[in-house]
Each structure stands twice: as C-alpha cells, then as structure tokens.
Amino acid sequence: MSARPGPRSNYIPPHFTVVKRGLHITAAQTKLQLLFEHVLLAARGQECPPHTVQDDLDNRRRAILKFMALPDFTPRVGNDPKSVKIHLTTGTGMEIEWKDGHRSAYTFTFLRDACPCALCEDERTKAGRKAGEAARLAPGALPMFKPAVKALAAEAVGKYALKFSWNDKHDLGIYSWFYLREVCPCAECGATRK
C-alpha cells in the first residue's frame, strides 16, 4: 500500500463511529473491511481496482463528512453574559446581564426545576412539563414536606456554562449560557417563546 504524502484534511480519528446499514462501525473496522474486500477480489482472481485501500477509506470518510453537522462557531452576542451574580448565601437565585443589554433573574427553585441533565429532562418530558415548571401532584395525593431548594455551590464549566450542586444531592446539570438564555423566565422572553 502506498502512503499518501502530506497532511490529510479529512482525517477521522480511529474512535470515530460510522453508522452503516444500522450498524455502528469504527473507522478502524471500516479499514479492515476494505482490506478484506481487496483480499477477496485477489483470491477470486479478479483484478483489484488501481486505487489503494486508503483511497477507498478516504472516499468513505469524505462521504461521511458531507452528512455531518458542523459546529457553528458564529459569535452570538446575546448568549454571552456581561455579568453573572449568584446569590448563594442569601439563597435568592442568580442574575445575569447579557451583552445585548437584556437582564435575566432566576430563582434557585426555577433553576432546579429547569435542570438540563438527561435524567431531569426525561422526567419533565414524561410529565409534560416545561423547563422551570414545578412538578405537579398526582390527583388525590397529599403534598409531602420538601426542604426549600438551595444551591450549595456553583462553579464555571469552561467559558460556556455553570454547574450547581443542589441541597437534594443533585449536581449533574450543566447550564450553558445558551440554555439559560433560552429558558429565561422574564415576561419578554416568555412572550417570544409562545
């Protein structure tokens, strides 16, 4: 096999998973499959195409890249905070002033009910609730005592999100700036969502 000179721009790492005919195949498995196809052709006495296995693999990778959703790195000024104030000691919640001038105020109860982790999102979807909406009691059920929702800690996740540790021992949700702007509880944002 001949090696292709120079850097390849469409490199897909070996751990990249390709979905082919409902099966998940890694790039390494695809390369083995191509090698096997070329060996079978040679064993049957059929002539192998003049291109190499690497050419076949590169062509398949290019085809995969055409259908991949590319990340959008366009700056979104409205989704970037200018200042963030988290009131952990008073327990009142969080205030964000966005770069476009909009201001958002979130209570900790709202943020806990809007947790974006997969577990909470699944529970909300099954119950038919929106992000930030409190859980409804089943008909005839008596309300149980629950301590007030309180954030014990808050930490930045890179430059794109926040993570809270709640008093109910839950800490899986990563609240991205985009998500927080999307679920802003103010009347102005609520009107645009409806």
C-alpha positions in Angstrom: 0.0 0.0 0.0 1.3 3.5 -0.8 1.1 6.2 1.8 -0.4 9.5 0.8 2.0 12.3 1.0 1.2 15.4 3.1 -1.4 16.1 5.7 -4.9 14.8 5.2 -7.6 17.4 5.7 -10.4 14.9 6.2 -8.9 12.9 9.0 -11.3 11.0 11.1 -9.8 9.6 14.3 -10.0 5.8 14.8 -12.5 6.1 17.6 -15.0 7.9 15.2 -18.1 5.8 14.8 -19.8 5.5 11.4 -23.3 4.3 11.1 -23.7 2.0 8.1 -26.8 0.0 7.5 -27.9 0.3 11.1 -24.6 -1.0 12.5 -22.0 1.1 14.3 -18.7 0.7 12.7 -15.5 2.4 13.7 -13.0 3.8 11.2 -10.6 1.0 12.1 -13.2 -1.6 11.4 -14.0 0.1 8.1 -10.4 -0.1 7.1 -10.3 -3.8 7.9 -13.4 -4.3 5.9 -11.8 -2.6 2.9 -8.7 -4.7 3.2 -10.8 -7.8 3.4 -12.7 -6.8 0.2 -9.4 -6.3 -1.6 -8.1 -9.7 -0.4 -11.3 -11.4 -1.5 -11.0 -9.9 -5.0 -7.4 -11.0 -5.3 -8.3 -14.6 -4.0 -11.0 -14.9 -6.7 -8.5 -13.9 -9.3 -10.4 -10.7 -10.0 -8.4 -7.6 -10.7 -8.2 -5.1 -7.9 -9.0 -1.6 -8.8 -5.9 0.6 -9.4 -6.6 2.7 -6.3 -5.5 1.7 -2.8 -7.4 0.8 0.3 -6.5 4.2 1.7 -8.2 5.8 -1.3 -11.4 3.9 -0.6 -11.3 4.8 3.1 -10.7 8.5 2.3 -13.7 8.4 -0.1 -15.9 6.9 2.6 -14.7 9.5 5.1 -15.4 12.3 2.8 -18.9 11.0 2.2 -19.4 10.8 6.0 -18.2 14.3 6.5 -20.7 15.6 3.9 -23.6 14.5 6.1 -22.1 15.5 9.5 -23.5 18.6 11.2 -20.6 21.0 11.5 -20.4 23.1 14.7 -21.4 26.7 14.3 -18.7 29.0 15.7 -20.6 32.2 14.9 -20.4 34.5 17.9 -23.8 35.1 19.4 -23.6 38.3 21.5 -27.0 37.8 23.1 -26.0 34.4 24.5 -22.8 35.7 26.2 -23.2 37.2 29.7 -21.8 40.6 30.6 -22.0 39.9 34.3 -23.3 37.0 36.4 -24.3 37.3 40.1 -25.1 34.1 42.0 -26.6 34.8 45.5 -25.6 31.6 47.3 -25.6 33.0 50.8 -29.0 34.7 50.6 -30.5 31.8 48.5 -32.4 34.2 46.3 -31.1 32.9 43.0 -29.0 34.2 40.1 -29.0 37.4 38.0 -27.4 37.6 34.5 -26.9 40.8 32.5 -26.3 39.8 28.9 -24.1 41.6 26.4 -27.1 42.7 24.4 -28.5 44.6 27.4 -31.1 42.0 28.4 -31.3 41.1 32.1 -32.5 37.7 33.5 -33.3 36.8 37.1 -33.6 33.1 38.0 -34.7 31.7 41.4 -33.0 28.6 42.6 -36.3 26.8 42.5 -36.7 27.7 38.8 -33.1 26.6 38.0 -33.5 23.3 39.8 -36.8 22.6 38.0 -35.1 23.5 34.7 -32.1 21.2 35.3 -30.8 20.3 31.8 -29.4 16.9 32.7 -30.7 13.8 30.9 -32.4 12.4 34.0 -34.4 15.6 34.8 -35.1 16.3 31.1 -36.6 12.7 30.8 -38.7 13.2 33.9 -40.0 16.6 32.6 -40.8 15.1 29.1 -42.7 12.2 30.6 -44.7 14.5 32.9 -45.3 17.0 30.1 -43.7 19.9 31.9 -41.6 22.8 30.5 -38.2 23.7 31.8 -38.5 25.5 35.1 -42.1 24.3 35.7 -42.6 22.7 39.1 -43.7 19.0 39.4 -47.5 18.6 39.7 -49.1 16.4 42.4 -51.0 13.4 41.3 -54.8 13.8 41.8 -55.7 12.9 45.4 -52.0 12.9 46.6 -51.1 14.9 49.7 -48.2 17.3 49.4 -45.1 15.9 51.2 -42.7 18.2 53.0 -39.6 19.1 50.9 -36.9 21.4 52.1 -36.6 24.6 50.1 -34.4 24.3 47.1 -30.9 25.7 47.8 -27.7 25.8 45.8 -24.8 24.7 47.9 -22.2 25.6 45.3 -21.8 27.0 41.8 -18.8 26.6 39.5 -17.9 27.6 36.0 -17.7 25.0 33.3 -15.1 26.4 30.9 -16.3 29.7 29.4 -19.7 28.4 28.3 -21.7 27.2 31.3 -22.4 26.9 35.0 -22.8 23.9 37.2 -24.7 23.9 40.5 -24.6 21.5 43.5 -28.1 21.4 45.0 -29.2 20.5 48.6 -31.0 17.4 47.2 -27.6 16.0 46.3 -28.2 16.6 42.6 -25.3 18.1 40.6 -25.5 16.6 37.1 -26.9 19.6 35.2 -24.6 21.9 33.1 -26.4 25.1 32.5 -24.9 26.6 29.3 -25.3 30.3 28.6 -27.4 29.4 25.5 -29.7 27.2 27.6 -30.1 29.9 30.3 -31.0 32.5 27.7 -33.4 30.0 26.1 -35.3 29.4 29.4 -35.2 33.0 30.7 -38.2 33.4 32.9 -38.9 37.1 32.2 -42.2 38.1 30.6 -40.5 39.5 27.5 -38.8 36.1 26.7 -41.9 34.2 27.7 -43.9 36.1 25.1 -41.5 35.3 22.3 -41.5 31.6 23.2 -45.3 31.2 22.9 
